[in-house]
Amino acid sequence: MSFPAPAPGENPMQLHLPEAYDLSDYEALARERVPAASWAYLAAAAGDGLTNAANRAAYDRLRLLPRVLSDLSKATTRINLMGFALEHPILLAPVAYHRLFHPDGELATAQGAAIAQAPLVVSTQASTSLEEVRAASRGQLWFQLYIQPDWGFTVNLLRRAEAAGYSAVVLTVDAPVSLRTQERRAGFSLPPGVEAVNLAGLKPRPLHSGGIGSSPLFGTALPHTPLWGDVARLRSLTRLPILLKGVLAPDDASRALAEGVDGIIVSNHGGRVLDSLPASIEALPRIVETLEGRIPVLVDGGIRRGTDILKAMALGANAVMIGRPYIHALAVAGAAGVAHAMHVLRAELEVAMALTGRPTLDTVNRSILFDPPAPPAP
């Protein structure tokens, strides 16, 4: 079943939508539509999937404490994030190869995100050029960057993002290598016509060495991965805000602050890189405590409900990112699906705020949690 992309100037919300009432409905509908190999790529987790499962389970353990008879006459979800005035605290995290899931790929995602007034972080590994995505949307776009072994190529990516009007750089640092058995079992490979177009012309770095008896990674892939000095170098090359994505350790958050980054994204990469990591929401309070409000802290991983967003903000997050859920919506209904899924999530957030007596997000803190987790040890 396919859904048309909106014509220029057409509101995707006016298009026909399937019977999807929450993000779980979109996931079920997407599972029916997406080819098995592409689904394996999207759903795959590292190892036994423990980290991936922990992301969801950690939110389920947190409970909210309702409050009654609160004045909600001036309620709003608006926030200010690094000087950006946002209508709500929900951003679309970088995900590679959107054209695996919808023929219009990132163009449809960007259109839907703009309608929902949600910033979209466009992946280095997008299947549509960063310039084409910018041309398709008047919404706010951030550019997710993987530092490449060829620094000249990296700088060129940065300059392209600046020239196209991207508002911030999200530097992902937690995924230099990974093994995802599910997608390997499925024999996943990119189909014809889908590629990381922004990396065209770049010589691929080696990921694995020889066969059994030789080191699978050491001496091949790892000598080419970014270092802290590269973060400082990137900081010197642009005036755009830089957020470091993939931080779980407080010491890394402190080092990032010292290197001049403008924000931290607490993330375990959706459980796709290393198994047995803590859930992102479990790591969040220690990062918040370490940074003491000096730079914003975002979190992703496992968010499926508006109540999850409220819980994250109660534990100190300034905003949140979602990944797989909006891809599910994209696969089901293109731009219309993305816009609708974000609308549903925002509606759930507003209900949660109203029923916990919080008219604005700056009034959200640990007191909305029933039996909250103990604060981090000093």
C-alpha positions as CSV (number, residue, x, y, z in Angstrom):
1,M,0.0,0.0,0.0
2,S,1.5,3.3,-1.0
3,F,0.8,6.9,0.0
4,P,1.5,9.9,-2.2
5,A,3.9,12.6,-1.2
6,P,2.3,16.0,-0.8
7,A,2.5,18.5,-3.7
8,P,4.4,21.7,-3.1
9,G,2.4,23.8,-0.6
10,E,0.1,20.9,0.3
11,N,-0.3,20.0,3.9
12,P,0.5,16.3,4.4
13,M,-2.1,16.2,7.3
14,Q,-4.8,16.6,4.7
15,L,-3.8,13.4,2.9
16,H,-5.4,10.0,3.7
17,L,-3.9,8.4,6.7
18,P,-4.1,4.8,7.9
19,E,-5.7,3.8,11.2
20,A,-2.7,4.5,13.3
21,Y,-3.5,5.9,16.8
22,D,-0.1,5.7,18.4
23,L,3.5,4.8,17.5
24,S,3.0,1.1,18.1
25,D,0.3,1.1,15.4
26,Y,2.8,2.6,12.9
27,E,5.4,0.0,13.8
28,A,2.9,-2.9,13.2
29,L,1.8,-1.4,9.9
30,A,5.4,-0.8,8.8
31,R,6.3,-4.4,9.6
32,E,3.8,-5.5,7.0
33,R,5.1,-3.1,4.3
34,V,8.9,-3.0,4.6
35,P,10.9,-5.8,2.8
36,A,12.4,-8.3,5.3
37,A,16.0,-7.3,4.7
38,S,15.3,-3.6,5.2
39,W,13.3,-4.4,8.3
40,A,16.2,-6.4,9.6
41,Y,18.5,-3.4,9.1
42,L,16.1,-1.0,10.9
43,A,15.3,-3.3,13.8
44,A,18.7,-4.9,14.3
45,A,20.4,-4.5,17.6
46,A,23.9,-5.4,18.8
47,G,24.6,-8.8,20.4
48,D,21.5,-10.3,22.1
49,G,19.5,-7.0,22.0
50,L,19.9,-6.4,25.7
51,T,20.6,-2.7,25.4
52,N,17.8,-2.3,22.9
53,A,15.3,-3.9,25.2
54,A,16.7,-2.0,28.2
55,N,15.9,1.3,26.5
56,R,12.2,0.5,26.5
57,A,12.1,-1.3,29.9
58,A,13.7,1.6,31.7
59,Y,10.9,4.0,30.8
60,D,8.3,1.4,31.8
61,R,9.8,1.3,35.3
62,L,9.3,5.0,35.8
63,R,5.9,6.1,37.1
64,L,4.3,9.5,37.1
65,L,2.5,11.2,40.1
66,P,-0.7,13.0,38.9
67,R,-1.7,16.4,40.3
68,V,-5.2,17.8,40.2
69,L,-6.8,21.2,39.9
70,S,-3.8,22.9,38.3
71,D,-4.1,26.1,36.3
72,L,-3.4,25.2,32.7
73,S,-4.8,28.3,31.1
74,K,-1.4,29.3,29.7
75,A,0.0,25.8,29.0
76,T,2.5,25.3,26.3
77,T,5.1,22.9,25.1
78,R,7.5,25.6,23.8
79,I,11.1,25.5,24.7
80,N,14.3,27.4,23.9
81,L,17.2,25.1,22.9
82,M,20.6,26.7,22.2
83,G,18.8,29.8,21.1
84,F,16.3,28.0,18.9
85,A,12.7,28.7,19.7
86,L,10.9,25.3,19.3
87,E,7.2,24.6,19.6
88,H,7.9,21.3,21.4
89,P,11.0,19.3,22.7
90,I,10.8,16.5,20.1
91,L,13.5,16.2,17.4
92,L,13.9,13.6,14.7
93,A,17.2,11.7,15.2
94,P,19.6,10.9,12.4
95,V,18.7,7.7,10.6
96,A,20.5,6.5,7.4
97,Y,19.0,5.5,4.1
98,H,15.3,6.7,4.3
99,R,14.8,5.5,0.8
100,L,14.9,1.9,2.1
101,F,11.5,2.6,3.6
102,H,9.8,5.1,1.2
103,P,10.6,6.1,-2.4
104,D,10.8,9.8,-1.5
105,G,13.1,9.1,1.4
106,E,14.5,12.0,3.3
107,L,12.5,14.4,1.2
108,A,9.2,13.0,2.6
109,T,10.7,13.0,6.1
110,A,11.7,16.6,5.9
111,Q,8.3,17.7,4.7
112,G,6.5,15.8,7.5
113,A,8.9,17.1,10.1
114,A,8.4,20.7,8.9
115,I,4.6,20.3,9.2
116,A,5.0,19.0,12.7
117,Q,7.5,21.9,13.5
118,A,10.1,19.3,14.6
119,P,13.8,19.8,13.8
120,L,15.2,17.0,11.6
121,V,18.8,15.8,12.0
122,V,19.9,14.6,8.5
123,S,22.3,11.8,8.5
124,T,25.7,11.8,6.7
125,Q,24.5,8.5,5.3
126,A,21.3,9.9,4.0
127,S,20.1,8.5,0.7
128,T,19.3,12.0,-0.6
129,S,21.8,14.8,-0.7
130,L,21.8,17.3,2.1
131,E,21.1,20.1,-0.4
132,E,18.1,18.4,-1.9
133,V,16.7,17.8,1.6
134,R,17.1,21.5,2.4
135,A,15.4,22.5,-0.8
136,A,12.4,20.3,0.0
137,S,11.7,21.8,3.4
138,R,11.4,25.1,5.1
139,G,11.7,23.4,8.5
140,Q,14.7,23.4,10.8
141,L,17.4,21.0,9.7
142,W,20.5,19.9,11.6
143,F,23.3,17.9,10.0
144,Q,24.7,14.7,11.6
145,L,28.3,14.3,10.9
146,Y,30.6,11.2,11.0
147,I,34.2,12.4,10.8
148,Q,35.9,10.7,7.9
149,P,39.5,9.5,7.7
150,D,39.9,12.1,4.9
151,W,39.7,15.4,6.7
152,G,39.4,17.3,3.5
153,F,36.2,15.4,2.8
154,T,35.0,16.0,6.3
155,V,35.5,19.7,6.0
156,N,33.7,19.7,2.6
157,L,30.7,18.1,4.2
158,L,30.7,20.7,6.9
159,R,30.9,23.5,4.4
160,R,28.1,22.1,2.3
161,A,25.9,21.9,5.4
162,E,26.7,25.5,6.3
163,A,26.1,26.7,2.8
164,A,22.7,24.9,2.6
165,G,21.5,26.6,5.8
166,Y,21.7,23.8,8.3
167,S,21.4,25.1,11.9
168,A,23.6,22.8,13.9
169,V,26.0,19.9,13.6
170,V,25.4,16.6,15.5
171,L,28.7,14.8,15.7
172,T,28.1,11.1,16.3
173,V,31.0,9.5,18.2
174,D,29.7,6.2,19.5
175,A,29.7,4.0,16.4
176,P,33.2,3.6,15.0
177,V,32.5,-0.2,14.6
178,S,29.5,-2.5,15.2
179,L,28.3,-6.0,14.6
180,R,24.5,-6.6,14.2
181,T,23.7,-10.3,13.7
182,Q,20.1,-9.8,12.7
183,E,20.9,-7.9,9.6
184,R,23.8,-10.2,8.8
185,R,21.5,-13.2,9.0
186,A,19.1,-11.4,6.7
187,G,21.8,-10.9,4.2
188,F,21.1,-7.2,4.1
189,S,22.8,-5.0,1.5
190,L,21.8,-1.8,0.0
191,P,19.5,-2.3,-3.0
192,P,20.2,-0.6,-6.3
193,G,19.4,3.1,-6.2
194,V,20.0,3.5,-2.5
195,E,23.4,4.8,-1.3
196,A,25.0,7.3,1.0
197,V,25.0,10.0,-1.7
198,N,26.7,12.6,0.5
199,L,29.8,10.3,0.7
200,A,30.1,9.8,-3.1
201,G,33.7,9.7,-4.1
202,L,35.0,8.9,-0.7
203,K,37.4,6.0,-0.4
204,P,35.8,3.5,2.1
205,R,37.8,2.8,5.2
206,P,38.6,-0.8,6.0
207,L,36.2,-2.4,8.5
208,H,37.6,-5.9,8.9
209,S,40.9,-7.5,8.2
210,G,41.7,-11.0,7.0
211,G,40.2,-14.3,8.0
212,I,40.3,-16.5,11.1
213,G,43.6,-16.3,12.9
214,S,44.0,-12.6,12.2
215,S,42.7,-9.6,14.2
216,P,39.2,-8.8,13.0
217,L,39.5,-5.0,13.8
218,F,42.7,-4.0,15.5
219,G,45.2,-2.6,13.0
220,T,42.5,-2.0,10.3
221,A,39.4,-0.1,11.2
222,L,40.3,1.4,14.6
223,P,43.4,3.4,13.6
224,H,41.0,5.5,11.4
225,T,38.4,6.4,14.1
226,P,38.1,9.9,15.5
227,L,39.8,11.1,18.6
228,W,39.2,14.0,21.1
229,G,41.6,16.1,19.1
230,D,39.3,15.8,16.1
231,V,36.4,17.3,18.2
232,A,38.6,20.3,19.0
233,R,39.6,20.6,15.4
234,L,36.0,20.5,14.2
235,R,35.1,23.1,16.8
236,S,37.7,25.4,15.3
237,L,36.2,25.1,11.9
238,T,32.6,26.2,12.3
239,R,30.5,28.7,14.2
240,L,27.5,26.4,14.1
241,P,26.5,24.8,17.4
242,I,28.0,21.3,17.8
243,L,26.3,18.6,19.8
244,L,28.1,15.4,20.7
245,K,25.9,12.3,20.2
246,G,26.6,9.0,21.9
247,V,27.7,10.0,25.4
248,L,27.0,7.7,28.4
249,A,29.9,8.3,30.7
250,P,30.1,11.5,32.8
251,D,33.8,11.8,32.2
252,D,33.2,12.0,28.5
253,A,30.5,14.7,29.1
254,S,33.1,16.7,31.0
255,R,35.7,16.3,28.3
256,A,33.2,17.3,25.7
257,L,32.3,20.5,27.6
258,A,36.0,21.3,27.8
259,E,36.4,20.9,24.1
260,G,33.8,23.5,23.5
261,V,30.7,21.5,22.4
262,D,27.4,23.2,22.7
263,G,25.3,20.2,23.7
264,I,25.3,16.5,24.6
265,I,23.0,13.8,23.3
266,V,22.9,10.9,25.8
267,S,22.5,7.9,23.5
268,N,23.5,4.2,23.2
269,H,22.7,4.4,19.4
270,G,19.4,2.6,19.8
271,G,21.2,-0.5,21.1
272,R,22.8,-1.0,17.7
273,V,26.5,-0.7,18.6
274,L,27.5,-2.4,21.8
275,D,25.3,-4.7,23.9
276,S,25.1,-4.7,27.7
277,L,25.1,-0.9,27.9
278,P,22.8,1.0,30.3
279,A,19.6,2.4,28.9
280,S,20.0,6.0,27.8
281,I,17.5,7.2,30.3
282,E,19.4,5.4,33.1
283,A,22.6,7.2,32.1
284,L,20.9,10.6,31.7
285,P,20.9,11.7,35.4
286,R,24.6,11.3,35.9
287,I,25.3,13.3,32.7
288,V,22.9,16.1,33.9
289,E,24.5,16.2,37.3
290,T,28.0,16.4,35.8
291,L,27.2,19.3,33.4
292,E,25.2,21.3,36.0
293,G,23.2,23.0,33.3
294,R,26.2,24.6,31.5
295,I,25.1,23.1,28.1
296,P,21.8,21.4,27.0
297,V,21.4,17.7,27.4
298,L,19.2,15.7,25.0
299,V,18.4,12.0,25.2
300,D,17.2,9.3,22.7
301,G,16.6,5.6,22.8
302,G,13.3,3.8,23.7
303,I,10.9,6.8,23.5
304,R,7.5,5.7,22.3
305,R,5.1,7.7,24.3
306,G,4.5,11.3,25.4
307,T,4.8,10.1,28.9
308,D,8.4,8.9,28.1
309,I,9.2,12.5,27.0
310,L,7.9,13.9,30.3
311,K,9.9,11.3,32.3
312,A,13.1,12.2,30.4
313,M,12.6,15.9,31.1
314,A,11.9,15.1,34.8
315,L,15.3,13.5,34.9
316,G,17.0,16.6,33.4
317,A,16.7,16.3,29.6
318,N,16.2,19.6,27.8
319,A,14.7,17.8,24.7
320,V,14.5,14.3,23.2
321,M,15.1,12.6,19.9
322,I,13.2,9.7,18.3
323,G,14.5,7.4,15.6
324,R,12.9,4.2,14.5
325,P,9.3,5.4,15.3
326,Y,9.3,8.1,12.7
327,I,10.8,5.7,10.1
328,H,7.9,3.4,10.8
329,A,5.5,6.2,10.0
330,L,7.5,7.2,6.9
331,A,7.2,3.6,5.6
332,V,3.5,3.6,6.2
333,A,2.4,7.0,4.9
334,G,5.4,9.1,3.8
335,A,5.4,12.7,4.8
336,A,1.8,12.4,6.1
337,G,2.8,9.6,8.4
338,V,5.8,11.4,9.8
339,A,3.7,14.5,10.5
340,H,0.9,12.5,12.1
341,A,3.2,10.4,14.2
342,M,4.9,13.5,15.6
343,H,1.5,15.1,16.2
344,V,0.3,12.0,18.2
345,L,3.5,12.1,20.3
346,R,3.0,15.8,21.0
347,A,-0.6,15.2,21.9
348,E,0.4,12.5,24.4
349,L,3.0,14.8,25.9
350,E,0.4,17.6,26.4
351,V,-2.0,15.1,28.1
352,A,0.8,14.0,30.4
353,M,1.7,17.6,31.3
354,A,-1.9,18.4,32.0
355,L,-2.6,15.5,34.2
356,T,0.7,16.0,36.2
357,G,-0.2,19.6,36.7
358,R,2.7,21.1,34.6
359,P,1.7,23.9,32.3
360,T,5.2,24.5,31.0
361,L,8.2,22.2,30.6
362,D,10.4,24.4,32.7
363,T,8.2,23.3,35.7
364,V,8.9,19.6,35.1
365,N,11.3,18.0,37.6
366,R,11.7,14.8,39.6
367,S,8.7,15.7,41.8
368,I,6.4,14.4,39.0
369,L,7.8,10.9,39.4
370,F,6.3,8.5,41.8
371,D,9.2,7.0,43.9
372,P,11.8,8.6,41.6
373,P,15.3,7.0,41.3
374,A,17.8,8.2,43.8
375,P,19.9,11.2,42.6
376,P,23.4,10.4,41.4
377,A,26.0,10.0,44.1
378,P,28.3,13.0,44.5
